[in-house]
């Protein structure tokens, strides 16, 4: 597809797109998210058990922000390295392998600093794997079907985020009985923390299976050679200006897009949700993400990537404004289900637009720049969200996030216009 927002004629169907590397990498993401999401909905409560109550939001913000910023810098390095090597698989394997081995070590954490440090190492793995993986997916399908391919990948990722909490729920039921669900302090804090550590250790198993799938099912595909106007020995073209416009808009949006773990902390502190309710809330959110991913990708392929992203960012702003004014638990639940639709509209579309605007030989670098800018914005985003939360309350923090999302939509609408210009 051209870099225009207007898609070309109809291309191969679902079965012709979702196979080979697209399917294999999707399975890897499902298993990896199964592993990580056995832990993520429990981390706010776990961190709160390691630090004083007043420090929980700040510790969570530091853990998420520092981890994502680290991943972002490495996404830039790994993307460029994969372009220079002409190989993606080794970096993908190294990244997933490091995260798989690090994640269960949360079971040994005894301080907030331990949790922050382990998240830091886990995100190193994410930084190493993400850009080469996305470049591999982009090269595996026709240009006009990239929205579907990336959205399928995200759907598999979210499917793992549904299954993982269910596995954690089953393990907690075996370890704690029914009391943990109600959040009524029927379970002693020490017993609760011990059960969480067992769940975290068990997260190793699906991670190891994911690594095996990479080794045996993902195929190496060399990037297409550069076709610079000056011939094969000429330096590669510069990345288009509109690509950098997309990066700027996405980074601005990311400044207001703090970690979703704050949503669980909000449910825990404001509405008194216990462990079981937090897991159920996390599952509902990811079911909405999973259900909207493929339709969102198909919509982006049909109507254009930019239109889908703008719709998603607008929906995000409305949800955050709704969260700022939520008074009842049911309102929180309803808003988080709607929030899942934003992911379906934007995740696949944004990655497809990055690929649309860049040549194959520079695509790892382009994904690195995109992920790097977005992730670097995650450090101040989560830290500032935690500061606003602690100083002014969660309602102010959600309102600021909504405002930045609307500002980003204006930037995207202004600087990333349809057309072939660079």
Secondary structure, 3 states (H helix, E strand, C coil): CCCCCCCCCCCCCHHHHCCHHHHHHHHHHHHHHHHHHHHHHHHHHHHHHHCCHHHHHHHHHHHHHHHHHHHHHHHHHHHHHHHHHCCCHHHHHHHHHHHHHHHHHHHHCCCHHHHHHHHHHHHHHHHHHHHHHHHHHHCCCCHHHHHHHHHHHHHHHHHHHHHHHHHHHHHHHHHHCCHHHHCCCCCCHHHHHHHHHHHHHHCHHHHHHHHHHHHHHCCCCCCCCCCCCCCCCCCCCCCCHHHHHHHHHHHHHHHCCCCCHHHHHHHHHHCCCCHHHHHHHHHHHHHHHHHHHHHHHHHHHHHCHHHHHHHHHHHHHHHHHHHHHCCCHHHHHHHHHHHHHHHHHHHHHHHHHHHHCCCHHHHHHHHHHHHHHHHHHHHHHHHHHHHHHHHHCHHHHHHHHHHHHHHHHHHHHHHCCCCCCC
